Amino acid sequence: MESSPPSRDPAFTRRQLKIAARKEFNAAGYFATDTNKIARSAGYSAGTFYRHFKDKLELFIEVYRDWHWDQMQEIERALLLGGTVDEMSIRMADIILQFYSHWKTFRASARVLALSEPRASQFKSSRRAELVESINATRSRLNFPMLPIKDLVTFLIFIERLADAIIDGEYAQFGLGEEVAKEELKHLIRNFLAPPLG
């Protein structure tokens, strides 16, 4: 293991711990790793870890926040490229599936924690509220009409459930190919993006 470059910059140390944690959480899962492993992977001691994070869950939530941010930034860039609604739907579906596929183990941990840990559940709720605002802001820049909160929340839940189901192979269990599953995701996104007629 290579140690991280020595630094007295707390922000640098925190970033290194988050980078190491992101890898650990996705490789082993939240429940199969610990703060010592994460600290060692980043080149630090356990004592250094606890100077920056209260516990493993606090760090996981920080990593989860970054994960959401990275995904939303990618989606927003893809949408602002313009094109037809079909083209935007394809780009958005591809990004979502890439994120969910690459971070499958991480996502599995996040889903369990959201049901079992109040702090993780609270973060998920607050993050969804932020996403609702972000989505409507992006729709406004695309000259799409604003949508009621209930429609946005429903869309987010459907997207999450459907993307997880695709990555977890639930369509394949019924003999349905990946393209069929992906087409369903694109269809859901397209119906959400398309401005109402008339």
N, C-alpha and C positions, 0 to 999 in steps of 0.2 A: 504493500500500500504506500502510495506517495502522499506525504504530508502536504497540507495546504500551505502556501507561502505564509510566513509569519506576518502578522498584521495586528496593529493596535486599533484598527478601525472596526468598531462594533458592527457597522453596517456590512462590512466585508465578511466578517466572521458569520454573521447571521445568514448572509447569502450562501456561503459555502455549506452551512448546515442544511439549508433548505434544498440546495442542489443534491446533496447526499441523501437527504430524506426522500426526495422525489424518486430517486432511483431505487432506494430500499423499499419504499411503499409499493412501488409498481412491480418490483421483482419478487418480493416475498409476501407482500400484503401487510396491512397495519398490524395484525395480530401475531405475525410471525417474526417481527423484528422488535428491537428495543432501542432505547436512547443511547446505550453504550455502543451498539453496532453503528448507529447513525453517526455518532460523534467520531468514532474511530475511522469510519469511511471518509469523513471530511478532514481527518487529520488532527482532531482535537480530543481533549479529555472529556470525560463525563461532566466534570466540574464546569468546563467551558459551556457545555450544552445548557446546563441549568442557570447559567448567568444570562442566557438569551431567551430561553423558553421555560415556561412553568412545568410542562410535561409533554409527553409524546402527542397527546391529543391536540394541544395548542399548536404544535408544529404541523400536525396533519391538516388542521384547519387553515393555517397559513399557506400550505402547499396547495390545498384545495382552492383557495381564493386565487392564487396565481394561475392554476389550471383553468378556472373559469374565465379569468381575464384573458389569457392567451387564446382560448377558443373564441371568445367573443370578438377579440380584435381581428382574428383571421376571418371570421364570418362577415364582420363589417367591411373589411377590405374587399372581400369577394363580392359583396352586394354593391358596393360603391363603384365597382368596375362597370356596372351598368349592363346593358344587353336586354334581351327579352326575359320575361318572367320565367320561362322554361330554363334559360341559360343560368339565371341566378339560382333557381331551385336546384339545378344539378351541382353547381359549385358549392352551395350551402350543404347539401346532402353529403357530398364527398368529404368536406371538411369535418362535419360531425362524425361520420363513420371512421375517418382516419383517427380522430382524437379518441373516440370510444374504443377502437380496436387497439391502438397503441397503449392506451392506459386501462386496459381491461381489468387487471388485477387491482389497480388503484381504485377504479370505479366500483368494483365489488365491495371493497372495504368501505368506501364512502356510503354506499347504500345501507350496509349493516349499521354503521355508526349513526346515520341519520335516524334510525329507528331505536337505537339503544342508548345513545348519549345525548342528553339535553343540549349541550353546547354545540354539538354537530348539527342537531336538528334546528337550533336557533340560527346557526350560520346559514344553513340551506334555505330557510325561510327568508332571511334578510337578503341573501344573494338573489333569490328569485325576484324579490321586490326591485332590486337594482336592475336586473335583466329586463323587467317589464318597462322600466323607464328608458333603458338603453335601446330596446327594440322599437319603442314608439318614436324615439329621437331619430333612429336610423330610417324608419318609415317616413318621417317628416322630410328628411333630406332627399329621399327618393320620390317625394311628392305623392306618397301613398297616404290614404286617410288614416287618422288616428283610430285606435280600436279600444273598446272597453277593457278594463282590467280583467274581467272574467274570461274574455276571449284570449287574451295574452297568456294568462295563467294556464288555461286549458291547453293551449298550443304548446307551452313549455313542458307540461306534464306528458302530453302525447309524444312529443319528440324524444324526451328522455326514455320513456317506456319502450317506444318502438326501436330506438337506436340500441338500447341495451338488449332487447329481444333478438335483434338481428345479429349483434356481435356474439351473444350467448348461444347462437345456433338454434333458436326456437323455430325459425322458419324451416331450417334444414331437417328438423325432426319430423316434419310433415312432407318431406320430399320436395320442398320448394327451394329452388336455386337462389343463389345470392342476388342475382339480377332482379328476380321477382320481388324479393324483400326490399332491395334498394329502390325499386320503382315505387313501392308503396310509400317510402319515406319522401321521395321526390314529389309524389302526388300530394301528400299532406302539406309539404312546404309550399308547393305551388298554390294550393287553395288558400293558404294563409297570406301569401304575398300578393296574389292577384287582387287589384282593386275591384270593388263591386261594379257590375255593369249597370248602366243606366244612370 
